[in-house]
Amino acid sequence: MKIDLKPNETVIRAGDSKYLNGGGSPVRGKLIMTNQRLYFQSSDDVSENHKLELEPKEIKDVLFFRSGFMQSNGLKLVTKEGKELRFVIRKRNSWCEMICKMC
């Protein structure tokens, strides 16, 4: 899996994740944070429509949620347009801190 980096863009953090796309089945992939944006790409090459890109200026809020009864590993990004992007990721607290620093 490879993403095209923009000029002067460097990867800060990357981790395995699941994108919960509102009622559909979870999409496995990588959540990648660079110094310029947040990017999700599915690990399945067939799922071309599961490439997401967010710039820090688009993010309104970062919230936590439970992905299961006892699993506190959900991270929800709310955009300024009101769209909610939900991810299941390990170490969500440190992801949240880093995303908030970007915004």
C-alpha positions as CSV (number, residue, x, y, z in Angstrom):
1,M,0.0,0.0,0.0
2,K,1.5,3.3,-1.1
3,I,0.1,6.9,-1.0
4,D,1.3,9.7,-3.1
5,L,2.8,12.3,-0.9
6,K,2.5,16.0,-1.7
7,P,5.7,18.2,-1.8
8,N,7.2,18.6,1.6
9,E,4.8,16.0,3.1
10,T,6.1,13.4,5.5
11,V,4.4,10.5,7.3
12,I,4.1,11.1,11.0
13,R,2.2,8.0,12.0
14,A,0.4,5.1,10.4
15,G,-1.6,2.2,11.9
16,D,-4.0,-0.6,11.0
17,S,-7.6,0.6,11.2
18,K,-11.1,-0.2,10.4
19,Y,-13.4,2.4,8.8
20,L,-17.0,2.0,9.8
21,N,-18.9,3.4,6.9
22,G,-22.4,3.8,8.3
23,G,-24.2,0.5,8.3
24,G,-22.0,-1.3,5.8
25,S,-19.4,-3.8,6.8
26,P,-16.2,-2.4,8.3
27,V,-13.4,-1.7,5.8
28,R,-9.9,-2.8,6.9
29,G,-7.1,-0.5,6.0
30,K,-4.5,2.0,7.2
31,L,-5.0,5.3,8.8
32,I,-2.1,7.5,7.9
33,M,-1.2,10.9,9.4
34,T,1.2,13.2,7.6
35,N,2.3,16.7,8.5
36,Q,-0.4,18.0,6.0
37,R,-3.4,15.6,6.2
38,L,-5.1,12.5,7.5
39,Y,-5.6,9.7,5.0
40,F,-7.3,6.3,5.1
41,Q,-6.8,3.7,2.4
42,S,-8.4,0.3,2.4
43,S,-6.1,-2.7,2.3
44,D,-8.3,-4.3,-0.4
45,D,-7.3,-2.9,-3.8
46,V,-10.8,-3.6,-5.1
47,S,-12.3,-1.0,-2.7
48,E,-11.2,2.1,-4.6
49,N,-14.1,4.1,-3.1
50,H,-12.6,3.6,0.4
51,K,-9.9,6.2,0.1
52,L,-10.5,9.2,2.4
53,E,-8.4,12.3,2.8
54,L,-8.9,15.1,5.3
55,E,-7.0,18.2,5.8
56,P,-6.8,19.6,9.3
57,K,-8.9,22.7,8.4
58,E,-11.8,20.3,7.6
59,I,-11.9,18.7,11.0
60,K,-14.4,20.2,13.5
61,D,-14.2,17.7,16.3
62,V,-12.5,14.5,17.4
63,L,-14.6,12.2,19.7
64,F,-14.3,8.8,21.3
65,F,-16.8,6.0,21.0
66,R,-17.1,2.3,22.0
67,S,-16.8,0.0,19.1
68,G,-18.2,-2.9,21.2
69,F,-19.5,-3.6,24.6
70,M,-16.1,-3.5,26.3
71,Q,-13.9,-2.1,23.6
72,S,-13.0,1.6,23.9
73,N,-11.1,1.9,20.7
74,G,-13.3,4.0,18.5
75,L,-12.3,7.4,17.1
76,K,-14.9,9.6,15.4
77,L,-13.9,12.6,13.3
78,V,-16.6,15.2,12.6
79,T,-16.0,17.5,9.7
80,K,-17.1,21.1,9.5
81,E,-19.7,19.9,6.9
82,G,-21.2,17.6,9.5
83,K,-20.0,14.3,8.1
84,E,-18.9,11.7,10.7
85,L,-16.0,9.4,9.9
86,R,-15.7,6.5,12.4
87,F,-12.5,4.4,12.8
88,V,-11.5,1.6,15.1
89,I,-7.8,2.0,15.9
90,R,-5.4,1.0,18.6
91,K,-4.0,3.8,20.9
92,R,-6.8,6.1,20.1
93,N,-5.8,8.6,22.8
94,S,-2.5,9.3,21.2
95,W,-4.1,9.5,17.8
96,C,-6.6,12.0,19.2
97,E,-3.8,14.2,20.7
98,M,-1.9,14.2,17.5
99,I,-4.9,15.1,15.4
100,C,-5.9,17.9,17.7
101,K,-2.4,19.4,17.5
102,M,-2.8,19.4,13.7
103,C,-6.1,21.3,13.8
